[in-house]
Amino acid sequence: MNYQGYRWVHRRIARNTDSRTLICYITPKNVFTEVNSTTLKVVETGISNQQMLFLCAITNSFTLDWMIRQKVTTTLNMFYIYQLPVPRLTKNDRSFNNIVQRAAKLICTTPEFDELAQEVGLGSHQQGVTDETERAKLRAELDGIVAHLYGLTEDEFSYILTTFPIVNATVKEAALSAYRNFVPMFANSKIELTQK
């Protein structure tokens, strides 16, 4: 049954005036969601749990949030999600694994996520990150990596960050700093994007 596996979910009621519009998560196994809630069922989509972690990280980024903010007014349904361009990476790609590992550390913080943690090589939820400073660092790194995946220049990413007036300036500066740190890793790389 659907509820017996991990599922990607997102907040449906979302305004482009909120601090963040696109907020996504992975539910633990055996957790029910509302009938009209918006979930992405792994079984029906054919994506693996690792790909779901990758998708969760990408969709929680400032870059994709900025894209969706151009379209959404109050309700964020799958119609909008399907229009988003998503980088096509595989588990053989270093960026894919870097993103999955960071996302798993942010999500796998309770025993309900032990199977998911084991699947991606974390061992258990005890390797998940609960320290707020370290969590903020991981989120900033994910934002920096994702901005590179979309081929953004530093000026473009900096502009995107200015469009989030409610987000704390230190959060935005950390994301921009992470972007700068990953410049060497993405030199001469090209990523294929597709609408998912």
Salt bridges, closest charged atoms under 4 A:
ASP18 OD2 - ARG11 NH2 3.25
ASP18 OD1 - ARG15 NH2 3.22
GLU44 OE2 - LYS41 NZ 3.37
ASP65 OD2 - ARG20 NE 2.85
ASP65 OD1 - ARG69 NH1 3.67
ASP114 OD1 - HIS125 ND1 2.76
GLU115 OE1 - LYS29 NZ 2.53
GLU141 OE1 - ARG102 NE 2.72
GLU141 OE2 - LYS137 NZ 2.82
GLU154 OE2 - ARG180 NE 2.77
GLU173 OE2 - ARG180 NH1 3.37
